[in-house]
Amino acid sequence: MAAHEPATLDSVAARAGVSRQTVSNVLRHPARVAEGTRERVLAAIRESGYRASLPARQLATRRAHAIAVRAERQQDGISGLVLDAFYHGLAEAGQDNGLRVVLYAQPADEAAELEIIDDLVQTGAADAVVLTATSADDQRPAYLAGSGTTFCAFGRPWGHDDEPHDWVDVDGALGTGLAVQHLLGLGRRSIAYLGWPGDGAEPSTGSDRRRGWLEAIDEAGLGTPVEIHSLNDAAAAEAAVSTLLAGADAPDAIVCASDTLALGAHRAAVAAAGGGTPTTVVGFDATPVAAALGLVSVAQPIDQAAHLCIDLLTARFESPDRPARGVLVPPVLHLPA
Amino acid sequence: MAAHEPATLDSVAARAGVSRQTVSNVLRHPARVAEGTRERVLAAIRESGYRASLPARQLATRRAHAIAVRAERQQDGISGLVLDAFYHGLAEAGQDNGLRVVLYAQPADEAAELEIIDDLVQTGAADAVVLTATSADDQRPAYLAGSGTTFCAFGRPWGHDDEPHDWVDVDGALGTGLAVQHLLGLGRRSIAYLGWPGDGAEPSTGSDRRRGWLEAIDEAGLGTPVEIHSLNDAAAAEAAVSTLLAGADAPDAIVCASDTLALGAHRAAVAAAGGGTPTTVVGFDATPVAAALGLVSVAQPIDQAAHLCIDLLTARFESPDRPARGVLVPPVLHLPA
């Protein structure tokens, strides 16, 4: 927190009574400098609090000592807090490892995003990227692998197991399985699923969450369960669940793929209950919205995921040719206070 | 998006048939190079897509071309989305101005934060800082001004008008004034305020929001209004509002300093209404929680504030000695869908 002028190569040189070039040599090529001189210069560096400039270190090491991550455009809003926690976790773990975290604004499409990443890496502004929101038709991992860009994905290589890369993801199937166990413990026996459109088809975050629900239902021997789908929009979810609850196969609980869906489902359940106890709804992401509504929700260990991304990247910097590694972290059920 | 090897000084030199030093001279000291050679080298640079490395540009310009901003620890959660939008706005406006945005993790206290900022600036990792969450007893602005660090605060210099610095803030008083106007339009006449402890005392975000409510009530000639205070916690707010609504001076509307307070107030109002229409609650920050509860809330123009912070910083880089400038941006009322 020293408020005085920062030490420079020149001030260190003056203090040690040597030339600026000698100080530079001590820092970059210590073997070129006689031992007595070297010790005098190192003492002057310690006393003056000199810190080599980051650009100079970057040029010397050919490393940016920085990773890039995308700042998302506002969309849904409800799940935004997951990324907030992810940014803090990356910055914290990065600082512990001498890595700064550089934000880039999410552009219109993947091609524009890859241009930004190329520019950051090729100009030496970042050594690596943490990709967020990966999907099965995501072109980014294959492109980055092809261009030799170091990256770690927060998200699995959905359906692209033949193109291995470093990734960290949350075990969504485990989360919805925990939700079903919780509901069984409450005595529910007809546990429906509210997922996203197409989440039964290709590998995705949605199909993973759906699978956990389905396997837990099968395991409990509860027969063929009901599932419906809705865009990730509270009003759309409310309409879909209203129809479901008015029908012959109305469930006594609903596991949802997101808190946004859970918000709509809960509204429909409250309306259908007409003052009575509404159908139990479980959400996903443990956002403040779920807490505000008093809903149980699956909490992703975002801070842990962020630290693991940094761990995988630092290990990759040390061993560029090591095999790709994926880490699946378990979520927990978050019960409202 | 080129996937081939990036061009280097050497490859540009080979292409132009000159030495590496000549290429460097064309970039840094073009007057030293004969015009014909210079044009040949510039053509080779264009053809090869060569981009000067960021560290080299940083060393040459003595500028990091980066600004730092704090990644917040998770606290309240409900208002986190405001920062999410702020990060995206900074990254977007930064990109438009050739500035990267570097995140640092919020440490334990202000002293530790100032050490981090000093380190980022003194090592050339950032040229400037955007300070968030400023307050009256904030030591950071005076320290940064004293150490000559360029910064812009997202937040006014509460009570420190004698220490001017660049800032952008949202006009909170205007926001709560709009809330009162809205409630008057609905026919409410007894409009209470739920604020934070001590928000009538020193200049602060809380006292500013309270002032807007009080001035609008005075202007409408509605007599002495009721105000209560609570920590920014939904359960604490719920308890405080329950007591208020059970008393003799129960209001018919409550303007709140935050959506967290509004959540607690709304819960208390629903409980007190016993199935009837609850007392109208207006929140602040227009978070998804307010939307989920169907509450009107004051929305801060966060994207605009972020762009203005970048504007002030770039103007400061161009004119380091220009007078300090503060910009107050107007919020809008957000009505639930």
Interface residues (C-beta under 8 A of the other chain):
Chain A: M1 A2 A3 P6 R51 A52 S53 L54 P55 A56 R57 Q58 L59 A64 A66 A71 E72 R73 Q74 G77 I78 G80 L81 L83 D84 A85 Y87 H88 L90 A91 E92 G94 Q95 R100 V101 V102 L103 Y104 A105 Q106 A111 L114 E115 I116 D118 D119 L120 Q122 T123 G124 A125 Y143 G146 S147 A234 A235 L263 G275 T287 P288 V289 A291 A292 L293 A337
Chain B: M1 A2 A3 P6 R51 A52 S53 L54 P55 A56 R57 Q58 L59 A64 A66 A71 E72 R73 Q74 G77 I78 G80 L81 L83 D84 A85 Y87 H88 L90 A91 E92 G94 Q95 R100 V101 V102 L103 Y104 A105 Q106 A111 L114 E115 I116 D118 D119 L120 Q122 T123 G124 A125 Y143 G146 S147 A234 A235 L263 G275 T287 P288 V289 A291 A292 L293 A337
